[in-house]
Amino acid sequence: MEFSFELGNLNIVQKAHVYAMAAHSAVGQKRKYTNEPYIVHPAAVAQLVSTVPNATEDMVAAAYLHDVIEDTGCTFTDIHMAFGIDIAGMVDWLTDKSTASDGNRATRKAIDRARIAMAPPEVHTIKLCDVISNCTSIKEHDPKFAVTYFEEKRLLLEVLTKGDPVMYQRAKDLVL
């Protein structure tokens, strides 16, 4: 997906923020429960990532972009061309690869869990921040679905062991 604005004068984090905002806006994506612009979620994840000791600008940029491939018309190649292989690689790890043809929701979640288990520690940290953001929202707005969602996240936490320990504990405390 190409955008008609220039991103050249921005630092990598600002560029990722603007890119993600444009990509999610281009498809009209809104937050499910609040109808806010979708960028609210990636921005929350990026903010959490930025608080992690040793977080890099590439990690924060990938946090902004973590849902772009999954939810918009952007591809891995688009992200690679705009942000380079390191950020594109993190975003790729964060993108669910299972499809409806793989089976029911539980089967698809197991496939995606097995895949992210192999991801590097930086990706685990970003995913932990994503879990924190999503769990907070779902707990507040959809307590009934939270029962199912939190069980999925408890299983996910079993494989996100290479991430930041503080974020791991925060995520664990939310889903218990």
N, C-alpha and C positions, 0 to 999 in steps of 0.2 A: 504494500500500500504506500503510495507516495503522497506527500503533502506539499502544498504550494507555498509554504513559508520557509524561511531560511533559519536553520538551527546552528549555523557555523559559529556565531559569536557567543554561544552559551557554553558553560562547562558541562561535563558529561552528565552530571546529576540533573541540572536544569534541562538539558536536552532530552533526557529520558522522561522527565516530568511532562514537558510540553508534548513530546511524541505520544506518550501514553494517553494524555488528556485528549489529544486530537483523534487518536485511533478509537478510543472508547466512545467519544462523541460522534464520530463518523457513522457508527452503527446504532446510535441512539441508546446506548446502554446506560441504564440507571441502576442504582442500588435497589435490590428487591423489596426491602421492607420500608424504606424511607423515601424512595423515588429521588434521592439526591443524585447528582452527577456521579458516575461510577468512579471517577478519579479519586473520590474521597477514600475508597478502600486502598488502592495502591499507595496513595500518599500516607495513609496510616501505617501501612506495612513498611514503607521506606523510612518513615520517622522512627519506628521501632528499631529497624536495622541500624540506623545512624547512631543509636545509643549503645550499641554493642562495642565493647573494647575490641580494637583491631579491625573494625568494620572498614572496608575500603569504599572509595567512590564507586567502583564497579559493582559492588554488592548493593549499594543504595540505588544505583541506576537499574540494576536487574530487578530490584524490589518494585520499582515503579512500573517496570515492563512485564512483571511476572504473569499477568493474565492476557497480554496482548495477542499472543499467537492463538491461545485457546478461544478467545471471545470476539476477535475482530478479524478483518480480512488480511491482517499482517502475517507474514510467513517468517520462518527462520532466516531465510535469505535476506528479507527486508531488514531484520534486526541486525544480522551480520554486517550488511552493507552500511547501516547507519551507526552501529556501535562497536563493531569489531567482534572477533571470535570469542573473546573471554566473556563478555556480557551476553552475547548470543548463546553461548554454551550454557551459562547459568539459566537463562530464560528457557532454553530447551529442556533442561533437567526439570524445571518447575512446571512444564506443560504436560498435562495428562495426555497419555497416548492411547489409552483404551477407547474403544468405540462401542456403540450399541450392539454391534455384531459380535462382540466378545462375550456377551452374556448379561446377566442381571447386574444391578447396582453393586451388590456385594462382590461379584466376580470382577467387575471393572475396577473397583476400589483396591482389590487384592493385586491386580496387575500393576496398577499405578504405584501402590505401596512398594512392591518388590523392585520396581524400577528406581524409585527415588532412594531406596535403601543404599543403592550403589553410588549415589551422588556424593560430591565432595562436601566437606564440612561447611563451606560458605553457603552452599545451596540448602543444607539442612537448617542453618540459621535463618535464612530468608523464609523457608517453609514454616519454621516455628513461629516467626512473626506473623505470617499469613494465618496460621491456625489461631493465634491469639486474637487477631483482628476479627476474623470470621466468627469465632466462638462467642466473643463479646456481643456482636450484633445479633446472632441467632438466639443466644440466651435471652436477650432483651426483647426481641420481636417475635420469636416463634418457639416458645417453650415446648410445645408438643413435638415439633421436628427436632428440637435440640436433643431429645432422648436418642434418636437414631444417629444424628450427626455427631454427637459427643462420643458415642461408641465407636464410630468410624475413626474419630480422631485419637481415641485411646489406642486403637490398633496402629494407627500411623505413628504415634509417639514411640512405639516399640522399635521402629526403624530409624527414627530421627536422632539417634544417639551421638552423632558427631557434631551436632550444632552447639551453639553457645549454651553453657549450662544454666545461666540465669533465665534465658528465654525458654529453655526446656522446662525448667521448674514452673515458670509462669503459665506455660501452656498446660502442663500436667495439672496444676492447681485449678485451672478453668474447667477441665473435662472430668474431673473426679466427682 
